[in-house]
Amino acid sequence: MKFNCLPYGQAIILFGNFDKKFQKGVQNTMPTIKEYAKEAKARMKNGFWDDVNIQRQNDVAIAANQGKSTDVIMNEYREVLKRKIFETETKEDELLYRKVCALLSQKRVIINPIGELADKSKMKNMSEAAKQHYVFELSKKFKQMKERYFRETEISCKS
């Protein structure tokens, strides 16, 4: 008898061969420590951290010359690095973020941003429950991306 943790803290008791199949499925979807180590080594070989340090020093110097707080810039660097290193956002999310940026940078009032962001061809093939779930998830992502957009525009205005 073995306990495995599933998403949202659910536990399931697994028996026999099903346990091994389940572990294979989880192993393929979740990065291992070994994969993280390989990625870290590649970043060091490619000079990723040297580039980050040079860019950060330049941005901090510009902010200091203009008499602005460097704390805001350092916090933004932390968030950007987390996104780059751990890839918390997928390529699909990044495309959605670009659409959100395009919407929010317009000078007009946007009445239904979720309707403009939704993929109508994808929604045609969904059931009503799936459509509701899709719209709910999209609105949650829109809220997060809107906050990110305003944070990033605030920082670019300060620096």
Salt bridges, closest charged atoms under 4 A:
ASP19 OD2 - LYS2 NZ 3.93
GLU76 OE2 - ARG83 NH2 3.79
GLU79 OE1 - ARG151 NH2 2.82
GLU89 OE1 - ARG148 NH1 2.80
GLU92 OE2 - LYS122 NZ 3.95
ASP93 OD1 - LYS141 NZ 2.88
GLU94 OE2 - ARG148 NH2 3.63
GLU116 OE1 - ARG108 NH2 3.37
GLU128 OE2 - LYS131 NZ 3.68
GLU137 OE2 - LYS140 NZ 3.70
GLU152 OE2 - ARG83 NH2 3.10
GLU152 OE2 - ARG148 NE 3.03
GLU154 OE2 - LYS158 NZ 3.11
